[in-house]
Amino acid sequence: MAVRNAVSQSSAIRVGPAMHRGVIACTPDCSGLNIARTMAAHRIHCVVLALPGAPPRFVTDFEIVRALHDGTLATSCADELAREAPVVARDDTIAHAAEALYGHRTTHAVVVADLRSLRPVGVLSVLDIAEALVAKEDN
């Protein structure tokens, strides 16, 4: 019963209150090693690469591990490592965000101010979704 309640409640919870506000970003020429340093320093799992006029991409901890495995962490740059990020708006539901994460096979999404500007304003993780569902269930 609790699972069914969580699923039905996920369509009532919005991304905005659940997300982490602000983004840690990098430039296209930032090295993989510097991205790994940034992730470690901020205790985060992804760094956003947002260029004007383009959908945001990101480098996640998985891309860091893959580059480390391939021996290219120090020689790769963000532009080479980054992949398409799922993009959700602050007003989207948690259910919609979960679908986007599932479709991209990732644990993070870039939250944008609106889908026209694509200006990143935050990051939403699976843990953020879980926390929002638990908080809703407890209320």
Steps between C-alpha positions, in 0.01 A plus 500: 500500500783743583654449155168571330461817708852615412437444130169687503649782709791539257261663255414766760856591604683762294869498410569854630476429873687169467797612291838630612509865403793624295735304281869428507608555142813466293628625168537272196880496535502401869700178543346181631740512793383850593138390473577210736665748741191723484269206571712393796529853641124560483395139575284488186442243228473718190635821354294690244628618164261770381575697186278783371245377249566132566325250726696440820728199520678362801789290614391250764700281730449220247683693226783563746525129580488409131780747419701370795451143377599600147807690625377830351393693810791746487489542123123524444311826520142571606388541140617144427370347823163673526180332396148619444329578827134445563343842537200573720333824600437614858125462447524143369384219724730256673329226295600676178856546628523131592392408146770730358766342723388152404496587130856637515622220728645742750449611858507877449313760296575864431216725613441803281315824568277425202520276196540797262811651653655172621681705766613254772381593849556175686557127500259224599626159606331170574576564867320836478198320356511237775527768767200689356292182490589407857427852624161496324422154643588620852260797473 
